Amino acid sequence: EIDDKIEREDFLSRVVDLPQHTYIDVNGDRVPAEFDPRQGSEDKLSSVQYIKFTLSEEQAATFADETSRITLGFDHPLYTCDYVLSAGQKKTLYDDMKA
């Protein structure tokens, strides 16, 4: 989160290609994110994004396994982050996938 509007707009204009650098890693299998193309332009990325990942049945089932390692990641030159999902987060997402 970037509270300062000018700073936020500057950052979003510099990471307009962030969708190509966003992924979820399911026990070593990297799956690219699918962004809604209506949430940005060639000049600026929207500050709020709705993304989805197309997972195989096997990858989706991995979310039910407490020992699995699921990581949401960004490997953009200006924004790099790996966030490991907790057991509770994996369960919530798995329950959503089953619904």
BALUMLO-192609 format. One record per residue: x negated, y negated, z of N, C-alpha, C in turn. Coordinates in steps of 0.02 Angstrom, whole numbers. Atoms other than C-alpha are relative to their C-alpha. Layout:
n.x,n.y,n.z,ca.x,ca.y,ca.z,c.x,c.y,c.z
X,Y,Z,X,Y,Z,X,Y,Z
...
This chain:
n.x,n.y,n.z,ca.x,ca.y,ca.z,c.x,c.y,c.z
-42,59,0,0,0,0,-44,-62,0
35,64,3,-61,-172,-46,52,-54,11
-51,49,-19,40,-306,42,-4,-65,-41
8,63,36,-32,-455,-50,21,8,-73
-29,-7,67,68,-478,-211,-52,-10,-56
50,14,52,-75,-552,-313,-51,56,-4
48,-55,-2,-198,-419,-258,31,65,-28
-35,-60,24,-69,-281,-291,9,-2,-76
-9,5,73,-30,-344,-467,-65,7,-37
66,-7,31,-215,-357,-507,-20,73,-1
18,-71,-4,-245,-179,-448,40,42,-49
-44,-39,44,-95,-110,-543,-16,-11,-74
19,12,69,-155,-191,-703,-66,34,-17
65,-33,12,-327,-112,-681,5,77,1
-8,-74,-2,-261,66,-650,59,23,-42
-57,-16,43,-132,69,-788,-4,72,-26
8,-70,23,-203,239,-841,-2,50,58
-1,-45,-57,-182,315,-667,40,64,-13
-37,-63,13,-51,440,-732,-44,55,-30
44,-50,28,-189,528,-829,-52,26,50
48,-18,-52,-289,544,-667,34,24,63
-39,-22,-57,-154,612,-552,17,74,-8
-10,-73,5,-135,797,-511,20,29,68
-8,-39,-60,-85,927,-386,-42,63,-11
43,-59,3,-207,1067,-349,32,54,44
-32,-56,-34,-126,1232,-302,-50,57,4
51,-53,-10,-260,1348,-231,-51,2,-57
51,3,52,-383,1289,-363,26,-9,-70
-30,12,65,-261,1273,-508,23,-73,-2
-19,71,6,-250,1090,-559,56,-9,-50
-59,12,42,-81,1037,-628,8,-75,-7
-6,73,10,-66,864,-707,70,-25,19
-64,32,-17,70,745,-648,35,-22,-63
-42,25,55,213,696,-761,35,-63,26
-28,64,-21,257,512,-740,59,-18,-43
-57,27,39,419,429,-794,-27,-58,-41
29,53,43,365,323,-944,35,-67,7
-36,63,-9,495,191,-898,-27,-40,59
25,33,-60,397,147,-741,-68,-32,-10
62,34,13,259,47,-818,-1,-24,-72
10,24,68,194,-33,-975,-73,9,-18
71,-5,20,32,-43,-1072,-43,-47,42
37,50,-37,-17,-189,-961,-2,10,76
-3,-6,-73,35,-139,-786,40,62,20
-34,-57,-30,85,13,-685,49,-26,53
-47,18,-52,239,0,-574,-28,20,68
26,-16,-67,202,-3,-387,35,60,31
-35,-59,-24,330,136,-358,5,48,-58
-1,-50,53,317,296,-457,38,63,22
-32,-65,-9,424,451,-473,-36,48,-46
39,-47,40,320,597,-529,26,70,12
-17,-70,-9,347,781,-556,-58,41,-26
50,-48,21,239,933,-582,35,62,-25
-28,-62,26,282,1082,-690,-44,58,24
37,-55,-30,228,1233,-589,25,67,-25
-22,-68,16,231,1416,-633,36,28,62
-34,-30,-57,337,1529,-523,-50,20,54
53,-20,-48,177,1594,-442,-26,-61,38
24,60,-34,115,1418,-405,53,-26,48
-53,24,-44,284,1368,-333,5,44,63
-3,-45,-57,285,1522,-221,-57,-12,49
58,15,-42,115,1468,-154,18,-49,55
-21,49,-50,203,1327,-61,29,32,62
-29,-35,-57,285,1456,52,-54,33,43
56,-33,-35,115,1526,105,-37,-51,43
33,48,-45,48,1437,259,-75,-4,-10
73,0,9,-130,1485,212,-21,-33,-66
18,31,64,-121,1405,39,-26,-70,10
27,68,-2,-213,1244,2,30,-38,-60
-32,42,50,-109,1116,-92,-25,-71,10
29,66,-4,-191,950,-130,29,-45,-54
-20,52,48,-119,794,-211,-62,-42,-11
62,36,12,-260,704,-297,3,-51,-56
10,52,50,-315,555,-398,-75,-4,-14
72,4,17,-481,550,-492,-14,-57,-48
10,61,40,-471,377,-569,-64,-34,23
62,34,-20,-636,280,-572,11,-54,53
-13,53,-48,-553,141,-470,42,23,60
-40,-25,-56,-448,252,-356,-7,76,3
12,-72,-9,-504,423,-294,26,19,69
-28,-23,-64,-411,518,-160,23,72,-7
-27,-68,-4,-373,697,-112,37,5,67
-42,-5,-59,-231,726,11,25,72,6
-20,-69,-11,-207,902,80,68,1,35
-66,-4,-30,-25,941,115,0,44,62
-7,-38,-61,19,1001,288,49,58,-11
-46,-57,4,116,1162,320,72,-25,-5
-68,27,1,273,1059,353,17,-32,-67
-12,32,65,254,960,192,9,53,-54
-6,-55,49,228,1120,91,68,33,7
-65,-32,-11,383,1198,170,57,-44,-26
-52,45,24,490,1045,134,3,1,-77
1,-2,74,435,1044,-49,24,67,-26
-21,-66,21,460,1231,-63,76,6,6
-73,-2,-9,636,1216,7,35,-41,-55
-28,40,55,670,1078,-122,-2,38,-66
6,-37,62,608,1190,-262,51,57,-5
-48,-55,0,724,1331,-210,72,-24,-9
-68,27,3,877,1217,-205,25,-9,-70
